[in-house]
Amino acid sequence: MSLPSTYRRSESSMLEHQTWCNRGFEPTETSLANMVKAQGLIQKFKVTHLLSYLGRLNPIPIGVSKTDAVWLFDNVAFRGPNGIWQAEFVTAVFDARISTKFVEAVGDIAEKVGLSKGDKQEKTIEQRITPFLMEVLPGRRVGIKFGESTELRLGPGGRNGISSELKKLPDSSAGKPEGWAVISDVDDTIKITQTSDPVGILRSTFVAEPTPIAGMPELYWQIKDIVMPSAPWFYLSASPYNLYPFLRDFTHRYYPRGQLILRDASWMTIPGLLSNLTLGTQRYKVDRMKKLYEWLPKKKIICIGDSTQSDPEAYGEMYRKHPKWIKLILIRKVTDIAAIGTEAKNAAKRFVDAFKGVPREVWHVFEDPAECRYGIGCQHDLSSDECQLRLVTAVCKVPANSHTWFVCFSRVQFVRDPACCGTCLVDLARSTLEVAAFVTTTIAPALSSAAETVKMSSEGAAAKRQRSNKDVPYNLIYWPGIPGRGEFIRLALEEAGAEYVDTAQVEGGIDEVMAYIKGEKPDDKTNPPIFAPPILKHGDLVISQTPNILLYLGPRLGLVPGVEDDPDALYKVNELALTALDGLSNEPHDCHHPIASELYYEDQKEEAKQKVEHYVKTRLPKFLSYFERVLNSKASGEGPYLYAGKLSYADLVLFQCLDGLKFMFPKAMAKLNKEGKHSKLFELYGAVGQRPKIKEYLGGPRRQKYSSGLYRYYEEFDIEG
């Protein structure tokens, strides 16, 4: 069976050759629809097409027009050998008009992956195949504006419509060349792609929901915590640039943000996708890593890949070229997909040969990412050097009368010209609003956040945040107008700096709450009906009950000690939170509704008065004394918090309880504070209230005022006890 003419046997491993032949890549690839270039465009710009062979030396480039689509990719800035800031700017220009063979291409992919005609998943194929069906436009030049005053001219692009060039940037005092950086493969390292199967590639690329490898998001976020948040990440994939929006959205959803580096060899064809992903990957990746070495020669590099392609050989070759540059190599041994040749790819001899000359302590082959998570920090010197890289902020500049569509993947903003509109080509799901949000996230807040992290650690910070494959924004569904039980959850989300949507802050949010109360939601096979709010929706998961939600959020938000340090910590923290909710939240609620929740307070006023008197004199001091004992115990550790000397969600629950009680029973709480028997308890209350994010939240508009909710003030309740 023959290989593509662009493939030279000596430049790729025997394993790639065996996989290509044994898995039937050639018949699958040759049977795919190849979109013929629009002859009209070629004739119209015949000279431009010919001159595009000269690349940047093209003497007669042309600008973009109103029917063009321009992509500007993520990049990083670095100091060159002469100390001058520079960055590689990559752009691509297309004709935004889709190929007339759109329907044919969609049907072809659907047939290959076994979908019946008219299947609803054809809509997904339509979205993802679009970038493959736009005609590339060679020889185009693009103008951008960096910062406020630096104008840059990019291009002209080559035959593939792409231009790539280093540009000098304004000087800055930020960063330094030392520190860590991470180079990671994508397919079957962090994303399920099935690169050993041609149909599997088509299905995972054009049909299936992109799925992270189990355990890899957690590993990557742990590495990011260790090497400092500002350390640069490079995602090095053999995929063509057509898949840039698809893969960028995936990496941003589950993994630390970084620069995505892809192939540009087969931009103009769908069949070329299979060749790109499976052949010549070692030479391609080594070539790109050489470029990264030229940019970052003083960095300490962590390389992460898998056994399905040539990652071991590529990383081994690069280590032998620059042994002082690469400090750690992690290879995921892929055993969870059935494919011919898996045994040979995972053979011990293969790894020994690939890493010949590489010290054994530098490279590690693993199946379960947890193997790396538990050992990476202690076995390797991942010191906290600051990173010198700055993400580039650019502004696209186009003629005032242009309607050119710009899809800008880096930190960019659009020209303030109503004629220049941002667009998203369906699958990109990127709006001008989101793009504008990138601009506000500069190096300054990143450094500020790092400084705050250092400060928090000296104050007894919570454990590191746990990331998961559900790392998407949270939705808190709760009644508007009252803090209520939803406040315990808000405090956890606010302390962690988590991204969340609160129905109490959204117009019409009450309709969302009522949809769950009425049983209209959730309407699926996995989530049972909800009894009452608060409700948390996270991805496909829908759960309710305050302690249950906190039990779920605690590890994910870093509000319990890590499993590595204390495997049973979650249950101890939950025990404390449940006790606080029982005695300092549920019982105060029963003070104003002692008979039935369905009755008005006025209907049970006399009973409420009796309940309050007993609670304030007996129950309240009992619970406060218990938590004072906890804070004086050895298990509390050093500092003002309940457990292990670190902030946990139990501390946030207790804070909210005390805050509500101070509103509900001001005289009684003032007396208890003055007596001095609960000094550590009120010290905890003050410490939590002064934490930077909590303090900002308490003083801001998202914090709702007490009224007729869980904690209520009635004059007849205000007794000293």
Solvent accessible surface area in square Angstrom, and as a share of the most:
residue,aa,sasa,rsa
1,M,132,0.59
2,S,72,0.46
3,L,39,0.20
4,P,32,0.20
5,S,115,0.74
6,T,117,0.68
7,Y,25,0.10
8,R,135,0.49
9,R,114,0.41
10,S,109,0.71
11,E,50,0.22
12,S,15,0.10
13,S,24,0.15
14,M,100,0.45
15,L,29,0.15
16,E,10,0.04
17,H,40,0.18
18,Q,75,0.33
19,T,9,0.06
20,W,2,0.01
21,C,32,0.19
22,N,84,0.43
23,R,66,0.24
24,G,19,0.18
25,F,0,0.00
26,E,44,0.20
27,P,71,0.45
28,T,21,0.12
29,E,20,0.09
30,T,103,0.60
31,S,59,0.38
32,L,9,0.05
33,A,15,0.12
34,N,85,0.44
35,M,20,0.09
36,V,103,0.59
37,K,74,0.31
38,A,48,0.37
39,Q,103,0.46
40,G,55,0.53
41,L,22,0.11
42,I,34,0.17
43,Q,117,0.52
44,K,148,0.63
45,F,52,0.22
46,K,109,0.46
47,V,94,0.54
48,T,11,0.06
49,H,14,0.06
50,L,107,0.53
51,L,37,0.18
52,S,1,0.01
53,Y,148,0.56
54,L,91,0.45
55,G,18,0.18
56,R,147,0.54
57,L,145,0.72
58,N,7,0.04
59,P,91,0.57
60,I,104,0.53
61,P,32,0.20
62,I,49,0.25
63,G,49,0.48
64,V,23,0.13
65,S,52,0.34
66,K,137,0.58
67,T,48,0.28
68,D,5,0.03
69,A,0,0.00
70,V,0,0.00
71,W,0,0.00
72,L,3,0.02
73,F,4,0.02
74,D,18,0.09
75,N,4,0.02
76,V,6,0.03
77,A,1,0.01
78,F,4,0.02
79,R,63,0.23
80,G,10,0.09
81,P,141,0.89
82,N,103,0.53
83,G,35,0.34
84,I,64,0.33
85,W,1,0.00
86,Q,30,0.13
87,A,0,0.00
88,E,17,0.08
89,F,1,0.00
90,V,11,0.07
91,T,3,0.02
92,A,1,0.00
93,V,4,0.02
94,F,0,0.00
95,D,5,0.02
96,A,17,0.13
97,R,142,0.52
98,I,67,0.34
99,S,28,0.18
100,T,141,0.82
101,K,73,0.31
102,F,51,0.21
103,V,120,0.69
104,E,94,0.42
105,A,1,0.01
106,V,7,0.04
107,G,35,0.33
108,D,21,0.11
109,I,1,0.01
110,A,3,0.02
111,E,126,0.56
112,K,49,0.21
113,V,13,0.08
114,G,65,0.62
115,L,34,0.17
116,S,78,0.50
117,K,202,0.86
118,G,62,0.59
119,D,43,0.22
120,K,174,0.74
121,Q,69,0.31
122,E,35,0.16
123,K,132,0.56
124,T,34,0.20
125,I,0,0.00
126,E,52,0.23
127,Q,68,0.30
128,R,19,0.07
129,I,0,0.00
130,T,10,0.06
131,P,6,0.04
132,F,7,0.03
133,L,4,0.02
134,M,8,0.04
135,E,26,0.12
136,V,3,0.02
137,L,4,0.02
138,P,2,0.01
139,G,0,0.00
140,R,11,0.04
141,R,71,0.26
142,V,4,0.02
143,G,19,0.18
144,I,1,0.00
145,K,63,0.27
146,F,21,0.09
147,G,33,0.32
148,E,152,0.68
149,S,93,0.60
150,T,33,0.19
151,E,106,0.48
152,L,18,0.09
153,R,156,0.57
154,L,0,0.00
155,G,8,0.08
156,P,2,0.01
157,G,3,0.03
158,G,14,0.14
159,R,78,0.29
160,N,37,0.19
161,G,2,0.02
162,I,13,0.07
163,S,6,0.04
164,S,51,0.33
165,E,9,0.04
166,L,85,0.43
167,K,46,0.20
168,K,136,0.58
169,L,11,0.05
170,P,59,0.37
171,D,119,0.61
172,S,30,0.19
173,S,115,0.74
174,A,20,0.15
175,G,36,0.35
176,K,85,0.36
177,P,46,0.29
178,E,71,0.32
179,G,0,0.00
180,W,5,0.02
181,A,0,0.00
182,V,0,0.00
183,I,1,0.00
184,S,0,0.00
185,D,1,0.01
186,V,0,0.00
187,D,4,0.02
188,D,2,0.01
189,T,0,0.00
190,I,0,0.00
191,K,2,0.01
192,I,68,0.35
193,T,1,0.01
194,Q,56,0.25
195,T,4,0.02
196,S,5,0.03
197,D,30,0.16
198,P,4,0.02
199,V,44,0.25
200,G,0,0.00
201,I,0,0.00
202,L,0,0.00
203,R,95,0.35
204,S,10,0.07
205,T,3,0.02
206,F,0,0.00
207,V,12,0.07
208,A,36,0.28
209,E,111,0.50
210,P,10,0.06
211,T,58,0.34
212,P,7,0.05
213,I,9,0.05
214,A,79,0.61
215,G,22,0.22
216,M,0,0.00
217,P,1,0.01
218,E,32,0.15
219,L,0,0.00
220,Y,0,0.00
221,W,32,0.11
222,Q,41,0.18
223,I,0,0.00
224,K,33,0.14
225,D,57,0.29
226,I,31,0.16
227,V,0,0.00
228,M,31,0.14
229,P,67,0.42
230,S,30,0.20
231,A,6,0.04
232,P,11,0.07
233,W,3,0.01
234,F,1,0.00
235,Y,1,0.00
236,L,1,0.00
237,S,0,0.00
238,A,1,0.01
239,S,1,0.01
240,P,0,0.00
241,Y,21,0.08
242,N,2,0.01
243,L,6,0.03
244,Y,0,0.00
245,P,7,0.04
246,F,15,0.06
247,L,2,0.01
248,R,9,0.03
249,D,33,0.17
250,F,0,0.00
251,T,3,0.02
252,H,29,0.13
253,R,73,0.27
254,Y,18,0.07
255,Y,1,0.00
256,P,0,0.00
257,R,120,0.44
258,G,16,0.15
259,Q,9,0.04
260,L,7,0.04
261,I,16,0.08
262,L,1,0.00
263,R,27,0.10
264,D,43,0.22
265,A,84,0.65
266,S,20,0.13
267,W,5,0.02
268,M,59,0.26
269,T,36,0.21
270,I,4,0.02
271,P,16,0.10
272,G,11,0.10
273,L,0,0.00
274,L,0,0.00
275,S,20,0.13
276,N,7,0.04
277,L,1,0.01
278,T,9,0.05
279,L,9,0.05
280,G,13,0.12
281,T,0,0.00
282,Q,39,0.17
283,R,126,0.46
284,Y,15,0.06
285,K,1,0.00
286,V,5,0.03
287,D,72,0.37
288,R,49,0.18
289,M,0,0.00
290,K,84,0.36
291,K,71,0.30
292,L,1,0.01
293,Y,62,0.23
294,E,121,0.54
295,W,14,0.05
296,L,3,0.02
297,P,72,0.45
298,K,126,0.53
299,K,3,0.01
300,K,43,0.18
301,I,1,0.01
302,I,0,0.00
303,C,0,0.00
304,I,0,0.00
305,G,0,0.00
306,D,0,0.00
307,S,1,0.01
308,T,11,0.07
309,Q,10,0.05
310,S,0,0.00
311,D,0,0.00
312,P,0,0.00
313,E,30,0.13
314,A,0,0.00
315,Y,1,0.00
316,G,0,0.00
317,E,48,0.22
318,M,0,0.00
319,Y,20,0.08
320,R,111,0.40
321,K,87,0.37
322,H,44,0.20
323,P,69,0.43
324,K,175,0.74
325,W,6,0.02
326,I,1,0.01
327,K,76,0.32
328,L,1,0.01
329,I,0,0.00
330,L,6,0.03
331,I,0,0.00
332,R,11,0.04
333,K,52,0.22
334,V,3,0.02
335,T,75,0.44
336,D,96,0.50
337,I,29,0.15
338,A,104,0.81
339,A,21,0.17
340,I,89,0.45
341,G,30,0.29
342,T,33,0.19
343,E,153,0.69
344,A,46,0.36
345,K,13,0.05
346,N,23,0.12
347,A,41,0.32
348,A,78,0.60
349,K,144,0.61
350,R,25,0.09
351,F,8,0.03
352,V,89,0.51
353,D,76,0.40
354,A,6,0.04
355,F,5,0.02
356,K,152,0.64
357,G,66,0.63
358,V,10,0.06
359,P,52,0.33
360,R,141,0.51
361,E,127,0.57
362,V,17,0.09
363,W,21,0.08
364,H,62,0.28
365,V,32,0.18
366,F,3,0.01
367,E,88,0.40
368,D,74,0.38
369,P,9,0.06
370,A,23,0.18
371,E,83,0.37
372,C,5,0.03
373,R,53,0.20
374,Y,125,0.48
375,G,12,0.11
376,I,5,0.02
377,G,43,0.41
378,C,110,0.66
379,Q,134,0.60
380,H,33,0.15
381,D,112,0.58
382,L,17,0.08
383,S,40,0.26
384,S,72,0.46
385,D,43,0.22
386,E,58,0.26
387,C,8,0.05
388,Q,3,0.01
389,L,13,0.06
390,R,35,0.13
391,L,79,0.39
392,V,3,0.02
393,T,34,0.19
394,A,1,0.00
395,V,17,0.10
396,C,0,0.00
397,K,85,0.36
398,V,18,0.10
399,P,75,0.47
400,A,81,0.63
401,N,126,0.65
402,S,8,0.05
403,H,100,0.44
404,T,0,0.00
405,W,96,0.34
406,F,1,0.00
407,V,4,0.02
408,C,6,0.04
409,F,4,0.02
410,S,4,0.03
411,R,51,0.19
412,V,0,0.00
413,Q,63,0.28
414,F,32,0.13
415,V,42,0.24
416,R,234,0.85
417,D,30,0.15
418,P,139,0.87
419,A,24,0.18
420,C,9,0.05
421,C,58,0.35
422,G,21,0.20
423,T,31,0.18
424,C,27,0.16
425,L,15,0.08
426,V,95,0.55
427,D,35,0.18
428,L,3,0.01
429,A,73,0.57
430,R,34,0.12
431,S,58,0.37
432,T,65,0.38
433,L,146,0.73
434,E,53,0.24
435,V,6,0.03
436,A,47,0.36
437,A,54,0.42
438,F,18,0.08
439,V,30,0.17
440,T,105,0.61
441,T,68,0.40
442,T,61,0.35
443,I,59,0.30
444,A,64,0.49
445,P,62,0.39
446,A,45,0.35
447,L,72,0.36
448,S,68,0.44
449,S,63,0.40
450,A,14,0.11
451,A,63,0.49
452,E,46,0.21
453,T,79,0.46
454,V,101,0.58
455,K,112,0.48
456,M,32,0.14
457,S,73,0.47
458,S,96,0.62
459,E,69,0.31
460,G,16,0.16
461,A,22,0.17
462,A,25,0.19
463,A,17,0.14
464,K,130,0.55
465,R,67,0.24
466,Q,60,0.27
467,R,49,0.18
468,S,11,0.07
469,N,71,0.37
470,K,71,0.30
471,D,22,0.11
472,V,40,0.23
473,P,61,0.38
474,Y,7,0.03
475,N,50,0.26
476,L,0,0.00
477,I,1,0.01
478,Y,11,0.04
479,W,81,0.28
480,P,57,0.36
481,G,50,0.48
482,I,36,0.18
483,P,2,0.01
484,G,6,0.06
485,R,77,0.28
486,G,0,0.00
487,E,0,0.00
488,F,1,0.00
489,I,0,0.00
490,R,1,0.00
491,L,0,0.00
492,A,1,0.00
493,L,0,0.00
494,E,17,0.08
495,E,10,0.04
496,A,22,0.17
497,G,48,0.46
498,A,12,0.09
499,E,122,0.55
500,Y,40,0.15
501,V,72,0.41
502,D,9,0.05
503,T,12,0.07
504,A,18,0.14
505,Q,84,0.37
506,V,73,0.42
507,E,174,0.78
508,G,40,0.38
509,G,5,0.05
510,I,67,0.34
511,D,98,0.51
512,E,55,0.25
513,V,0,0.00
514,M,63,0.28
515,A,12,0.09
516,Y,4,0.02
517,I,64,0.32
518,K,137,0.58
519,G,47,0.45
520,E,107,0.48
521,K,78,0.33
522,P,21,0.13
523,D,131,0.68
524,D,73,0.38
525,K,209,0.88
526,T,112,0.65
527,N,14,0.07
528,P,95,0.60
529,P,113,0.71
530,I,19,0.09
531,F,175,0.73
532,A,41,0.31
533,P,16,0.10
534,P,3,0.02
535,I,0,0.00
536,L,0,0.00
537,K,67,0.28
538,H,2,0.01
539,G,31,0.30
540,D,123,0.64
541,L,42,0.21
542,V,7,0.04
543,I,27,0.14
544,S,18,0.11
545,Q,108,0.48
546,T,5,0.03
547,P,39,0.24
548,N,65,0.33
549,I,0,0.00
550,L,1,0.00
551,L,59,0.29
552,Y,30,0.11
553,L,1,0.00
554,G,1,0.01
555,P,26,0.16
556,R,52,0.19
557,L,7,0.03
558,G,1,0.01
559,L,2,0.01
560,V,9,0.05
561,P,11,0.07
562,G,23,0.22
563,V,92,0.53
564,E,81,0.36
565,D,114,0.59
566,D,30,0.15
567,P,91,0.57
568,D,78,0.40
569,A,0,0.00
570,L,40,0.20
571,Y,145,0.55
572,K,83,0.35
573,V,0,0.00
574,N,24,0.12
575,E,101,0.45
576,L,12,0.06
577,A,1,0.00
578,L,68,0.34
579,T,34,0.20
580,A,1,0.00
581,L,12,0.06
582,D,77,0.40
583,G,0,0.00
584,L,0,0.00
585,S,0,0.00
586,N,59,0.30
587,E,30,0.13
588,P,0,0.00
589,H,37,0.16
590,D,57,0.29
591,C,0,0.00
592,H,0,0.00
593,H,19,0.08
594,P,43,0.27
595,I,97,0.49
596,A,32,0.25
597,S,75,0.48
598,E,155,0.70
599,L,73,0.36
600,Y,166,0.63
601,Y,10,0.04
602,E,119,0.53
603,D,88,0.46
604,Q,0,0.00
605,K,95,0.40
606,E,119,0.53
607,E,72,0.32
608,A,0,0.00
609,K,115,0.49
610,Q,129,0.57
611,K,63,0.27
612,V,2,0.01
613,E,79,0.35
614,H,99,0.44
615,Y,1,0.00
616,V,5,0.03
617,K,108,0.46
618,T,66,0.38
619,R,69,0.25
620,L,0,0.00
621,P,36,0.23
622,K,125,0.53
623,F,27,0.11
624,L,0,0.00
625,S,50,0.32
626,Y,56,0.21
627,F,0,0.00
628,E,18,0.08
629,R,162,0.59
630,V,21,0.12
631,L,13,0.07
632,N,90,0.46
633,S,49,0.31
634,K,201,0.85
635,A,60,0.47
636,S,0,0.00
637,G,39,0.37
638,E,156,0.70
639,G,52,0.50
640,P,29,0.18
641,Y,4,0.02
642,L,2,0.01
643,Y,23,0.09
644,A,44,0.34
645,G,12,0.11
646,K,75,0.32
647,L,1,0.00
648,S,1,0.00
649,Y,1,0.01
650,A,0,0.00
651,D,0,0.00
652,L,1,0.01
653,V,1,0.00
654,L,0,0.00
655,F,4,0.02
656,Q,1,0.00
657,C,0,0.00
658,L,0,0.00
659,D,26,0.13
660,G,0,0.00
661,L,0,0.00
662,K,75,0.32
663,F,72,0.30
664,M,0,0.00
665,F,0,0.00
666,P,49,0.31
667,K,108,0.46
668,A,1,0.01
669,M,3,0.01
670,A,64,0.49
671,K,75,0.32
672,L,17,0.08
673,N,72,0.37
674,K,183,0.78
675,E,80,0.36
676,G,44,0.43
677,K,145,0.61
678,H,6,0.03
679,S,68,0.44
680,K,80,0.34
681,L,0,0.00
682,F,25,0.10
683,E,98,0.44
684,L,0,0.00
685,Y,42,0.16
686,G,34,0.33
687,A,29,0.22
688,V,0,0.00
689,G,12,0.11
690,Q,117,0.52
691,R,5,0.02
692,P,45,0.28
693,K,71,0.30
694,I,0,0.00
695,K,112,0.47
696,E,126,0.57
697,Y,2,0.01
698,L,52,0.26
699,G,74,0.71
700,G,26,0.25
701,P,125,0.79
702,R,100,0.37
703,R,34,0.12
704,Q,24,0.11
705,K,176,0.74
706,Y,42,0.16
707,S,58,0.38
708,S,71,0.46
709,G,9,0.08
710,L,8,0.04
711,Y,5,0.02
712,R,44,0.16
713,Y,95,0.36
714,Y,50,0.19
715,E,142,0.64
716,E,64,0.29
717,F,0,0.00
718,D,21,0.11
719,I,57,0.29
720,E,100,0.45
721,G,44,0.43
